[in-house]
Amino acid sequence: MQRRNGALWRGSTESPVFAKAKMAPKNIKQEWLLMKKTVFKTVIFAGILLVANVYAAENAKKYALSVEDAVKIAKENNVSIKRQKITLDAALRAKKDSWNSVSPSVVVGASSTVPVDFLTGGDQSSDFDASFGVNAGVSVSLSANLFTSIKSAQLDFEQSKISFDEAVRQIELSVRQSYYGLLYEKENIGLQEENLRIAKQQYESNLQKYNAGRLSEVDALSAEVNYKSKIPTVENAYTTYINDLDNFKQVLGLAIADEIEFTGSLDDYLYLGEIKVEEKDVTSATLQTLESQLESAKVSVMDKRFLAFAPFAPSLKFVMASDPKKTASVSLSASIPLDGVLPWSQKNNAIDSAKDKVSDLELQIDNERKTFVRTINSSLRSIKQSQEAIKYKQANVELAEKNYSMTSEAYNRGTKDLLSLQNSNNTLLQAKVSLNSEILILAKTIIKLESTIGADFGSLTK
């Protein structure tokens, strides 16, 4: 409170900003202009985002995808596959040009001789003899490790081809597993929404009974809490699904704004017979890579031996002069290193290191074969276990459905309380979610096994 002209009054009719503007008009004006600029920029930025979103929505495409459709699109558009293809093309060029170390070189030269006294202004009448000549030559150098260089380039290409094929299979594996994972999440959203609908229905029914004086306030509040506590669960399931769906679109190379409808079903992996793996159909990309690396290591040993013992850089040279009185010449030269004879030399140590690499890869291959067999057996056992679990969980769903139906009827007759009804509903939901989760585990295990053994995807379920 302040006193003005002898009278009490409460506060000021002027706003604090207006009063401050009177005290420091220049500063406030600058702040006001800055605020206007900030607001203007914000509006412009928001407008750009709005236009971008509208443009994206208008250009969005709709897809109805089976799992095979999704795989086909991913193989055509996936960024990782395109990048791996660039590496493969580079290896192919290196393979085609691996012989380029034998490329010949051509040397062309010209020469002229003039007496010195003629150039320095000596006796111009004196006789002098000037000559002019042209010569040309072709030379070819052969390295001792030419064969190993060509062989190494071929093996590098084979390894790049294996890596490319494996990269494609890994993308297909990811697409197939993500496809069924999204189907599971979509099913889960449906189950959670149904559970929410039932809880809401119970709440509204109990609210009517409470208003009619036929239900206690505690039961009405319990139904309300049960209903509202399920809303975040539905929202969380939906958010997870949308995030995973966006990631799936990126793997397929689609726009995030594109819409996808899944035509597949988790039921694709129900009622399967026994899954078997024939040994003749089994291949391992890891083993193929290690065996190719072993071959490269053996070539490397040969290469080191050539460098240590073989004649170094033999050279063939042919020279022809322009003067017909002079004859053409052909020369062959080579140098033979002696340090390969010395057991402590650097080149001998390089040979031993290359041999060590061979031994190490042989051990890795032996261990990988055991790991490969163990992985197959473990996967087959997991598949059998999931198939048995699915049978029990299907039975549990049937029992939970009957229990919920009976409990609901009893609750309506007044012989069961609200808590019993809520528990039976939760039991039914958990049984359905558990069944779908087990189906997803089975699907992913089978898909992973198909990838591991190098079989065509879907071949084990036919």
ZAMARZA-629043 format. One record per residue (C-alpha): x, y negated, z; residue number from 0; residue in one letter. Coordinates in Angstrom, 3 decimals. Layout:
N
<<X, Y, Z>, NUM, "A">,
...
***
This chain:
462
<<0.000, 0.000, 0.000>, 0, "M">,
<<1.160, -3.494, -0.863>, 1, "Q">,
<<-0.049, -7.002, 0.033>, 2, "R">,
<<-0.715, -9.491, -2.786>, 3, "R">,
<<-2.102, -13.048, -2.161>, 4, "N">,
<<-2.923, -12.117, 1.417>, 5, "G">,
<<-5.103, -9.119, 0.389>, 6, "A">,
<<-4.505, -5.376, 0.687>, 7, "L">,
<<-4.618, -3.325, -2.527>, 8, "W">,
<<-3.741, 0.243, -3.372>, 9, "R">,
<<-1.122, 0.759, -6.027>, 10, "G">,
<<-0.790, -1.111, -9.296>, 11, "S">,
<<-3.024, -1.205, -12.332>, 12, "T">,
<<0.018, -0.814, -14.527>, 13, "E">,
<<1.496, 2.589, -15.295>, 14, "S">,
<<5.074, 3.293, -14.121>, 15, "P">,
<<6.211, 3.505, -17.749>, 16, "V">,
<<4.647, 0.126, -18.564>, 17, "F">,
<<6.185, -1.467, -15.480>, 18, "A">,
<<9.566, -0.036, -16.394>, 19, "K">,
<<9.176, -1.396, -19.904>, 20, "A">,
<<8.806, -4.904, -18.467>, 21, "K">,
<<12.001, -4.486, -16.472>, 22, "M">,
<<14.089, -3.070, -19.295>, 23, "A">,
<<12.322, -3.548, -22.603>, 24, "P">,
<<15.317, -2.749, -24.816>, 25, "K">,
<<16.059, 0.605, -23.156>, 26, "N">,
<<12.415, 1.653, -23.196>, 27, "I">,
<<12.099, 0.690, -26.828>, 28, "K">,
<<15.107, 2.812, -27.701>, 29, "Q">,
<<13.725, 5.728, -25.704>, 30, "E">,
<<10.345, 5.315, -27.399>, 31, "W">,
<<11.939, 5.348, -30.854>, 32, "L">,
<<14.006, 8.397, -29.917>, 33, "L">,
<<10.877, 10.156, -28.671>, 34, "M">,
<<9.055, 9.323, -31.921>, 35, "K">,
<<11.931, 10.768, -33.947>, 36, "K">,
<<11.967, 13.926, -31.810>, 37, "T">,
<<8.219, 14.387, -32.158>, 38, "V">,
<<8.455, 13.773, -35.906>, 39, "F">,
<<11.220, 16.375, -36.288>, 40, "K">,
<<9.238, 18.881, -34.211>, 41, "T">,
<<6.153, 18.379, -36.353>, 42, "V">,
<<8.179, 18.760, -39.554>, 43, "I">,
<<9.852, 21.940, -38.264>, 44, "F">,
<<6.498, 23.379, -37.180>, 45, "A">,
<<5.085, 22.539, -40.599>, 46, "G">,
<<7.959, 24.312, -42.341>, 47, "I">,
<<7.441, 27.411, -40.174>, 48, "L">,
<<3.717, 27.337, -40.913>, 49, "L">,
<<4.300, 27.074, -44.648>, 50, "V">,
<<6.888, 29.894, -44.489>, 51, "A">,
<<4.503, 32.134, -42.566>, 52, "N">,
<<1.648, 31.395, -44.967>, 53, "V">,
<<3.923, 32.087, -47.950>, 54, "Y">,
<<5.119, 35.356, -46.381>, 55, "A">,
<<1.546, 36.407, -45.641>, 56, "A">,
<<0.418, 35.630, -49.189>, 57, "E">,
<<3.301, 37.605, -50.694>, 58, "N">,
<<3.049, 40.535, -48.248>, 59, "A">,
<<2.494, 43.943, -49.791>, 60, "K">,
<<0.429, 46.822, -48.479>, 61, "K">,
<<1.715, 50.385, -48.449>, 62, "Y">,
<<-0.024, 53.671, -47.716>, 63, "A">,
<<2.932, 55.922, -46.913>, 64, "L">,
<<3.388, 59.612, -46.418>, 65, "S">,
<<6.710, 60.645, -44.927>, 66, "V">,
<<7.982, 61.534, -48.417>, 67, "E">,
<<6.975, 58.104, -49.736>, 68, "D">,
<<8.881, 56.436, -46.897>, 69, "A">,
<<12.007, 58.476, -47.643>, 70, "V">,
<<11.861, 57.598, -51.341>, 71, "K">,
<<11.582, 53.861, -50.637>, 72, "I">,
<<14.450, 54.001, -48.127>, 73, "A">,
<<16.758, 55.731, -50.623>, 74, "K">,
<<16.087, 52.978, -53.145>, 75, "E">,
<<16.275, 49.945, -50.857>, 76, "N">,
<<18.263, 50.756, -47.716>, 77, "N">,
<<21.227, 48.412, -47.234>, 78, "V">,
<<23.511, 51.053, -45.679>, 79, "S">,
<<23.053, 53.351, -48.677>, 80, "I">,
<<23.819, 50.514, -51.092>, 81, "K">,
<<26.990, 49.632, -49.163>, 82, "R">,
<<28.096, 53.260, -49.100>, 83, "Q">,
<<27.525, 53.414, -52.866>, 84, "K">,
<<30.008, 50.559, -53.329>, 85, "I">,
<<32.646, 52.561, -51.406>, 86, "T">,
<<31.907, 55.639, -53.517>, 87, "L">,
<<32.285, 53.687, -56.770>, 88, "D">,
<<35.651, 52.341, -55.591>, 89, "A">,
<<36.848, 55.884, -54.839>, 90, "A">,
<<35.705, 56.996, -58.294>, 91, "L">,
<<37.722, 54.219, -59.944>, 92, "R">,
<<40.779, 55.191, -57.914>, 93, "A">,
<<40.349, 58.801, -59.025>, 94, "K">,
<<40.067, 57.874, -62.707>, 95, "K">,
<<43.131, 55.612, -62.548>, 96, "D">,
<<45.296, 57.821, -60.324>, 97, "S">,
<<47.745, 58.513, -63.194>, 98, "W">,
<<48.526, 54.789, -63.656>, 99, "N">,
<<51.999, 55.090, -62.112>, 100, "S">,
<<53.247, 56.518, -65.468>, 101, "V">,
<<52.221, 53.430, -67.420>, 102, "S">,
<<55.065, 52.472, -69.817>, 103, "P">,
<<56.736, 49.086, -69.905>, 104, "S">,
<<57.832, 47.274, -73.050>, 105, "V">,
<<60.838, 44.911, -73.163>, 106, "V">,
<<61.439, 42.577, -76.134>, 107, "V">,
<<64.506, 40.326, -76.337>, 108, "G">,
<<66.298, 38.001, -78.760>, 109, "A">,
<<69.911, 36.694, -78.777>, 110, "S">,
<<71.995, 34.163, -80.718>, 111, "S">,
<<75.705, 33.257, -80.733>, 112, "T">,
<<77.172, 29.904, -81.874>, 113, "V">,
<<80.863, 28.735, -81.553>, 114, "P">,
<<81.507, 26.347, -78.697>, 115, "V">,
<<83.475, 23.825, -80.808>, 116, "D">,
<<80.455, 23.442, -83.092>, 117, "F">,
<<78.246, 22.548, -80.159>, 118, "L">,
<<80.817, 20.113, -78.712>, 119, "T">,
<<81.382, 18.164, -81.931>, 120, "G">,
<<84.638, 19.751, -83.002>, 121, "G">,
<<85.942, 20.180, -86.524>, 122, "D">,
<<82.712, 20.449, -88.553>, 123, "Q">,
<<84.536, 21.744, -91.614>, 124, "S">,
<<85.999, 24.718, -89.799>, 125, "S">,
<<84.511, 28.060, -90.458>, 126, "D">,
<<82.341, 29.525, -87.775>, 127, "F">,
<<80.436, 32.708, -87.383>, 128, "D">,
<<76.892, 32.535, -85.887>, 129, "A">,
<<74.722, 35.574, -85.310>, 130, "S">,
<<71.100, 36.242, -84.329>, 131, "F">,
<<69.548, 39.500, -83.150>, 132, "G">,
<<66.301, 40.973, -81.811>, 133, "V">,
<<65.981, 44.129, -79.698>, 134, "N">,
<<63.024, 46.003, -78.260>, 135, "A">,
<<62.725, 48.858, -75.813>, 136, "G">,
<<60.147, 51.141, -74.204>, 137, "V">,
<<60.691, 52.761, -70.820>, 138, "S">,
<<58.609, 55.215, -68.780>, 139, "V">,
<<59.233, 55.913, -65.096>, 140, "S">,
<<57.963, 59.097, -63.482>, 141, "L">,
<<57.680, 59.289, -59.706>, 142, "S">,
<<58.416, 62.562, -57.990>, 143, "A">,
<<55.047, 62.556, -56.217>, 144, "N">,
<<52.904, 61.821, -59.304>, 145, "L">,
<<51.025, 65.120, -58.952>, 146, "F">,
<<50.308, 64.594, -55.268>, 147, "T">,
<<49.119, 61.032, -55.914>, 148, "S">,
<<46.578, 62.277, -58.460>, 149, "I">,
<<45.501, 65.111, -56.188>, 150, "K">,
<<45.125, 62.763, -53.203>, 151, "S">,
<<42.919, 60.421, -55.233>, 152, "A">,
<<40.714, 63.354, -56.227>, 153, "Q">,
<<40.394, 64.491, -52.617>, 154, "L">,
<<39.654, 60.938, -51.466>, 155, "D">,
<<36.811, 60.814, -53.961>, 156, "F">,
<<35.474, 64.157, -52.738>, 157, "E">,
<<35.526, 62.889, -49.158>, 158, "Q">,
<<33.781, 59.675, -50.212>, 159, "S">,
<<31.149, 61.764, -52.001>, 160, "K">,
<<30.601, 63.851, -48.854>, 161, "I">,
<<30.369, 60.675, -46.779>, 162, "S">,
<<27.870, 59.150, -49.209>, 163, "F">,
<<25.672, 62.251, -49.254>, 164, "D">,
<<25.804, 62.428, -45.458>, 165, "E">,
<<24.931, 58.732, -45.172>, 166, "A">,
<<21.875, 59.314, -47.342>, 167, "V">,
<<20.867, 62.317, -45.218>, 168, "R">,
<<21.312, 60.316, -42.019>, 169, "Q">,
<<19.040, 57.588, -43.354>, 170, "I">,
<<16.478, 60.217, -44.347>, 171, "E">,
<<16.785, 61.791, -40.896>, 172, "L">,
<<16.212, 58.406, -39.269>, 173, "S">,
<<13.228, 57.635, -41.507>, 174, "V">,
<<11.531, 60.984, -40.855>, 175, "R">,
<<12.049, 60.858, -37.107>, 176, "Q">,
<<10.922, 57.218, -36.937>, 177, "S">,
<<7.867, 58.018, -39.068>, 178, "Y">,
<<6.600, 60.645, -36.635>, 179, "Y">,
<<7.690, 58.509, -33.697>, 180, "G">,
<<5.445, 55.711, -34.971>, 181, "L">,
<<2.599, 58.170, -35.444>, 182, "L">,
<<3.018, 59.163, -31.795>, 183, "Y">,
<<3.043, 55.528, -30.668>, 184, "E">,
<<-0.061, 54.813, -32.728>, 185, "K">,
<<-1.809, 57.823, -31.188>, 186, "E">,
<<-0.719, 56.624, -27.770>, 187, "N">,
<<-2.254, 53.201, -28.403>, 188, "I">,
<<-5.516, 54.895, -29.340>, 189, "G">,
<<-5.485, 56.988, -26.171>, 190, "L">,
<<-4.650, 54.003, -23.966>, 191, "Q">,
<<-7.382, 51.923, -25.618>, 192, "E">,
<<-9.891, 54.728, -25.083>, 193, "E">,
<<-8.822, 54.967, -21.452>, 194, "N">,
<<-9.265, 51.198, -21.136>, 195, "L">,
<<-12.703, 51.393, -22.762>, 196, "R">,
<<-13.818, 54.066, -20.313>, 197, "I">,
<<-12.478, 52.053, -17.358>, 198, "A">,
<<-14.287, 48.948, -18.613>, 199, "K">,
<<-17.489, 50.913, -19.066>, 200, "Q">,
<<-17.204, 52.242, -15.512>, 201, "Q">,
<<-16.555, 48.744, -14.191>, 202, "Y">,
<<-19.571, 47.239, -15.998>, 203, "E">,
<<-21.799, 50.103, -14.845>, 204, "S">,
<<-20.619, 49.736, -11.251>, 205, "N">,
<<-21.072, 45.981, -11.408>, 206, "L">,
<<-24.712, 46.450, -12.401>, 207, "Q">,
<<-25.194, 48.936, -9.581>, 208, "K">,
<<-23.572, 46.537, -7.122>, 209, "Y">,
<<-25.778, 43.660, -8.264>, 210, "N">,
<<-28.782, 45.948, -7.843>, 211, "A">,
<<-27.645, 46.826, -4.339>, 212, "G">,
<<-27.010, 50.462, -5.152>, 213, "R">,
<<-23.188, 50.370, -4.802>, 214, "L">,
<<-20.799, 49.046, -2.198>, 215, "S">,
<<-18.581, 46.053, -2.872>, 216, "E">,
<<-15.475, 48.196, -2.321>, 217, "V">,
<<-16.429, 50.574, -5.158>, 218, "D">,
<<-17.187, 47.625, -7.437>, 219, "A">,
<<-13.812, 46.029, -6.700>, 220, "L">,
<<-12.035, 49.362, -7.134>, 221, "S">,
<<-13.579, 49.768, -10.587>, 222, "A">,
<<-12.538, 46.229, -11.517>, 223, "E">,
<<-8.945, 46.771, -10.353>, 224, "V">,
<<-8.776, 50.100, -12.208>, 225, "N">,
<<-10.020, 48.441, -15.397>, 226, "Y">,
<<-7.783, 45.363, -15.322>, 227, "K">,
<<-4.674, 47.338, -14.312>, 228, "S">,
<<-4.861, 49.231, -17.618>, 229, "K">,
<<-4.805, 46.112, -19.809>, 230, "I">,
<<-0.996, 45.539, -19.520>, 231, "P">,
<<-0.419, 49.207, -20.393>, 232, "T">,
<<-2.310, 48.806, -23.673>, 233, "V">,
<<-0.516, 45.551, -24.481>, 234, "E">,
<<2.881, 47.111, -23.747>, 235, "N">,
<<2.120, 50.109, -25.981>, 236, "A">,
<<1.070, 47.777, -28.781>, 237, "Y">,
<<4.170, 45.582, -28.419>, 238, "T">,
<<6.465, 48.631, -28.518>, 239, "T">,
<<4.713, 49.882, -31.644>, 240, "Y">,
<<5.024, 46.537, -33.459>, 241, "I">,
<<8.725, 46.218, -32.611>, 242, "N">,
<<9.491, 49.755, -33.798>, 243, "D">,
<<7.382, 49.210, -36.917>, 244, "L">,
<<9.416, 46.104, -37.828>, 245, "D">,
<<12.615, 48.094, -37.404>, 246, "N">,
<<11.161, 50.841, -39.602>, 247, "F">,
<<10.363, 48.303, -42.332>, 248, "K">,
<<13.941, 47.025, -42.238>, 249, "Q">,
<<15.333, 50.542, -42.643>, 250, "V">,
<<13.061, 51.011, -45.662>, 251, "L">,
<<14.189, 47.674, -47.083>, 252, "G">,
<<10.680, 46.194, -46.927>, 253, "L">,
<<9.662, 42.698, -45.877>, 254, "A">,
<<8.705, 42.342, -42.231>, 255, "I">,
<<5.385, 40.801, -43.300>, 256, "A">,
<<4.464, 43.881, -45.367>, 257, "D">,
<<1.665, 46.076, -44.050>, 258, "E">,
<<2.065, 49.844, -43.664>, 259, "I">,
<<-0.616, 52.458, -43.269>, 260, "E">,
<<0.561, 55.944, -42.322>, 261, "F">,
<<-1.140, 58.838, -44.099>, 262, "T">,
<<0.692, 61.567, -42.170>, 263, "G">,
<<-0.230, 63.174, -38.872>, 264, "S">,
<<1.466, 64.768, -35.883>, 265, "L">,
<<-0.681, 67.804, -36.672>, 266, "D">,
<<1.812, 68.547, -39.484>, 267, "D">,
<<3.895, 70.289, -36.818>, 268, "Y">,
<<1.096, 72.198, -35.128>, 269, "L">,
<<0.386, 75.890, -35.675>, 270, "Y">,
<<3.824, 76.618, -37.139>, 271, "L">,
<<5.159, 80.128, -37.280>, 272, "G">,
<<8.570, 81.212, -36.034>, 273, "E">,
<<11.395, 78.995, -37.294>, 274, "I">,
<<14.306, 80.985, -38.715>, 275, "K">,
<<17.626, 79.973, -40.238>, 276, "V">,
<<19.296, 82.103, -42.908>, 277, "E">,
<<23.094, 82.091, -42.708>, 278, "E">,
<<23.441, 81.850, -46.487>, 279, "K">,
<<21.515, 78.566, -46.502>, 280, "D">,
<<23.699, 76.930, -43.855>, 281, "V">,
<<26.173, 74.178, -44.653>, 282, "T">,
<<27.807, 71.591, -42.421>, 283, "S">,
<<28.779, 68.131, -43.597>, 284, "A">,
<<31.214, 67.851, -40.709>, 285, "T">,
<<32.930, 71.099, -41.697>, 286, "L">,
<<33.066, 70.014, -45.329>, 287, "Q">,
<<34.709, 66.749, -44.323>, 288, "T">,
<<37.266, 68.489, -42.096>, 289, "L">,
<<38.095, 71.047, -44.797>, 290, "E">,
<<38.592, 68.254, -47.323>, 291, "S">,
<<40.818, 66.430, -44.840>, 292, "Q">,
<<42.798, 69.650, -44.352>, 293, "L">,
<<43.347, 69.905, -48.091>, 294, "E">,
<<44.491, 66.286, -48.135>, 295, "S">,
<<46.886, 66.997, -45.254>, 296, "A">,
<<48.421, 69.906, -47.167>, 297, "K">,
<<48.855, 67.684, -50.205>, 298, "V">,
<<50.484, 65.115, -47.914>, 299, "S">,
<<53.045, 67.750, -46.808>, 300, "V">,
<<53.845, 68.435, -50.459>, 301, "M">,
<<54.107, 64.722, -51.124>, 302, "D">,
<<56.590, 64.236, -48.272>, 303, "K">,
<<58.678, 67.154, -49.568>, 304, "R">,
<<58.786, 65.659, -53.052>, 305, "F">,
<<59.996, 62.379, -51.608>, 306, "L">,
<<62.667, 64.133, -49.554>, 307, "A">,
<<64.077, 66.666, -52.036>, 308, "F">,
<<62.968, 65.942, -55.588>, 309, "A">,
<<64.848, 63.590, -57.944>, 310, "P">,
<<63.697, 60.110, -57.160>, 311, "F">,
<<62.056, 58.036, -59.907>, 312, "A">,
<<63.408, 59.714, -63.072>, 313, "P">,
<<63.355, 57.133, -65.883>, 314, "S">,
<<63.211, 57.619, -69.648>, 315, "L">,
<<64.296, 54.598, -71.738>, 316, "K">,
<<64.348, 54.096, -75.517>, 317, "F">,
<<65.998, 50.979, -77.040>, 318, "V">,
<<66.216, 49.915, -80.678>, 319, "M">,
<<68.195, 46.886, -81.917>, 320, "A">,
<<67.328, 44.745, -84.917>, 321, "S">,
<<70.817, 45.103, -86.390>, 322, "D">,
<<70.684, 48.118, -88.703>, 323, "P">,
<<74.410, 48.694, -88.147>, 324, "K">,
<<73.645, 49.469, -84.524>, 325, "K">,
<<71.976, 52.711, -83.599>, 326, "T">,
<<69.014, 53.157, -81.311>, 327, "A">,
<<69.695, 54.584, -77.873>, 328, "S">,
<<67.842, 56.901, -75.506>, 329, "V">,
<<68.739, 57.197, -71.850>, 330, "S">,
<<67.496, 59.368, -69.012>, 331, "L">,
<<68.373, 58.583, -65.421>, 332, "S">,
<<67.434, 59.898, -62.011>, 333, "A">,
<<68.639, 59.637, -58.452>, 334, "S">,
<<68.713, 62.599, -56.084>, 335, "I">,
<<68.286, 61.733, -52.381>, 336, "P">,
<<70.462, 63.539, -49.876>, 337, "L">,
<<68.734, 62.592, -46.636>, 338, "D">,
<<66.226, 65.420, -47.178>, 339, "G">,
<<69.047, 67.830, -46.443>, 340, "V">,
<<69.649, 66.282, -43.036>, 341, "L">,
<<67.235, 67.775, -40.446>, 342, "P">,
<<67.209, 64.598, -38.327>, 343, "W">,
<<66.464, 62.250, -41.217>, 344, "S">,
<<63.370, 60.046, -41.371>, 345, "Q">,
<<61.997, 61.942, -44.369>, 346, "K">,
<<62.317, 65.277, -42.606>, 347, "N">,
<<60.482, 63.815, -39.614>, 348, "N">,
<<57.722, 62.674, -41.973>, 349, "A">,
<<57.396, 66.257, -43.256>, 350, "I">,
<<57.087, 67.595, -39.715>, 351, "D">,
<<54.441, 64.985, -38.862>, 352, "S">,
<<52.443, 65.982, -41.933>, 353, "A">,
<<52.637, 69.631, -40.851>, 354, "K">,
<<51.386, 68.668, -37.390>, 355, "D">,
<<48.360, 67.049, -39.021>, 356, "K">,
<<47.612, 70.288, -40.851>, 357, "V">,
<<47.799, 72.304, -37.629>, 358, "S">,
<<45.559, 69.812, -35.813>, 359, "D">,
<<42.895, 69.949, -38.527>, 360, "L">,
<<42.946, 73.747, -38.537>, 361, "E">,
<<42.195, 73.684, -34.803>, 362, "L">,
<<39.394, 71.149, -35.323>, 363, "Q">,
<<37.812, 73.294, -38.032>, 364, "I">,
<<37.867, 76.407, -35.861>, 365, "D">,
<<36.284, 74.519, -32.972>, 366, "N">,
<<33.691, 72.871, -35.227>, 367, "E">,
<<32.562, 76.254, -36.569>, 368, "R">,
<<31.849, 77.383, -33.003>, 369, "K">,
<<30.076, 74.119, -32.210>, 370, "T">,
<<28.016, 74.458, -35.388>, 371, "F">,
<<26.774, 77.941, -34.498>, 372, "V">,
<<26.089, 76.884, -30.902>, 373, "R">,
<<24.088, 73.848, -32.062>, 374, "T">,
<<21.934, 75.959, -34.380>, 375, "I">,
<<21.177, 78.516, -31.674>, 376, "N">,
<<20.406, 75.789, -29.142>, 377, "S">,
<<18.047, 74.052, -31.575>, 378, "S">,
<<16.220, 77.287, -32.356>, 379, "L">,
<<15.727, 77.948, -28.648>, 380, "R">,
<<14.452, 74.396, -28.106>, 381, "S">,
<<12.013, 74.782, -31.002>, 382, "I">,
<<10.648, 78.031, -29.610>, 383, "K">,
<<10.307, 76.478, -26.154>, 384, "Q">,
<<8.390, 73.471, -27.585>, 385, "S">,
<<6.057, 75.732, -29.537>, 386, "Q">,
<<5.202, 77.666, -26.375>, 387, "E">,
<<4.782, 74.434, -24.397>, 388, "A">,
<<2.377, 73.081, -27.039>, 389, "I">,
<<0.109, 76.097, -26.596>, 390, "K">,
<<-0.105, 75.524, -22.831>, 391, "Y">,
<<-0.616, 71.796, -23.223>, 392, "K">,
<<-3.411, 72.303, -25.726>, 393, "Q">,
<<-5.111, 74.495, -23.136>, 394, "A">,
<<-4.551, 71.804, -20.508>, 395, "N">,
<<-6.250, 69.202, -22.712>, 396, "V">,
<<-9.286, 71.458, -23.129>, 397, "E">,
<<-9.517, 72.029, -19.369>, 398, "L">,
<<-9.067, 68.291, -18.644>, 399, "A">,
<<-11.843, 67.423, -21.105>, 400, "E">,
<<-14.238, 69.875, -19.433>, 401, "K">,
<<-13.268, 68.625, -15.974>, 402, "N">,
<<-13.832, 64.997, -16.942>, 403, "Y">,
<<-17.197, 65.780, -18.516>, 404, "S">,
<<-18.361, 67.655, -15.417>, 405, "M">,
<<-17.023, 64.979, -13.040>, 406, "T">,
<<-18.721, 62.226, -15.041>, 407, "S">,
<<-22.072, 64.013, -14.847>, 408, "E">,
<<-21.619, 64.588, -11.118>, 409, "A">,
<<-20.722, 60.923, -10.573>, 410, "Y">,
<<-23.864, 59.813, -12.404>, 411, "N">,
<<-25.899, 62.114, -10.143>, 412, "R">,
<<-24.146, 60.668, -7.106>, 413, "G">,
<<-22.393, 63.872, -6.032>, 414, "T">,
<<-18.893, 62.625, -6.931>, 415, "K">,
<<-17.254, 59.363, -5.890>, 416, "D">,
<<-15.591, 56.812, -8.143>, 417, "L">,
<<-12.070, 57.901, -7.206>, 418, "L">,
<<-12.762, 61.462, -8.387>, 419, "S">,
<<-14.016, 60.123, -11.721>, 420, "L">,
<<-10.952, 57.900, -12.159>, 421, "Q">,
<<-8.604, 60.775, -11.295>, 422, "N">,
<<-10.236, 63.109, -13.796>, 423, "S">,
<<-9.997, 60.431, -16.501>, 424, "N">,
<<-6.312, 59.841, -15.754>, 425, "N">,
<<-5.676, 63.594, -15.838>, 426, "T">,
<<-7.269, 63.825, -19.286>, 427, "L">,
<<-5.199, 60.907, -20.562>, 428, "L">,
<<-1.959, 62.384, -19.225>, 429, "Q">,
<<-2.761, 65.772, -20.767>, 430, "A">,
<<-3.298, 64.238, -24.222>, 431, "K">,
<<-0.192, 62.058, -24.007>, 432, "V">,
<<1.878, 65.033, -22.845>, 433, "S">,
<<0.634, 67.146, -25.775>, 434, "L">,
<<1.472, 64.454, -28.342>, 435, "N">,
<<4.869, 63.918, -26.725>, 436, "S">,
<<5.677, 67.635, -27.024>, 437, "E">,
<<4.609, 67.659, -30.673>, 438, "I">,
<<6.945, 64.723, -31.321>, 439, "L">,
<<9.808, 66.549, -29.588>, 440, "I">,
<<9.173, 69.593, -31.787>, 441, "L">,
<<9.040, 67.500, -34.965>, 442, "A">,
<<12.292, 65.668, -34.194>, 443, "K">,
<<14.089, 68.888, -33.227>, 444, "T">,
<<13.107, 70.618, -36.479>, 445, "I">,
<<14.056, 67.578, -38.581>, 446, "I">,
<<17.408, 67.326, -36.787>, 447, "K">,
<<18.081, 71.040, -37.345>, 448, "L">,
<<17.330, 70.673, -41.064>, 449, "E">,
<<19.825, 67.815, -41.197>, 450, "S">,
<<22.445, 69.795, -39.245>, 451, "T">,
<<22.364, 72.872, -41.488>, 452, "I">,
<<22.157, 70.881, -44.720>, 453, "G">,
<<18.752, 72.294, -45.650>, 454, "A">,
<<16.111, 70.384, -47.599>, 455, "D">,
<<13.925, 68.405, -45.216>, 456, "F">,
<<10.613, 70.153, -44.700>, 457, "G">,
<<11.950, 73.541, -45.789>, 458, "S">,
<<11.785, 75.058, -42.293>, 459, "L">,
<<8.088, 74.233, -41.909>, 460, "T">,
<<6.931, 75.712, -45.217>, 461, "K">,
***
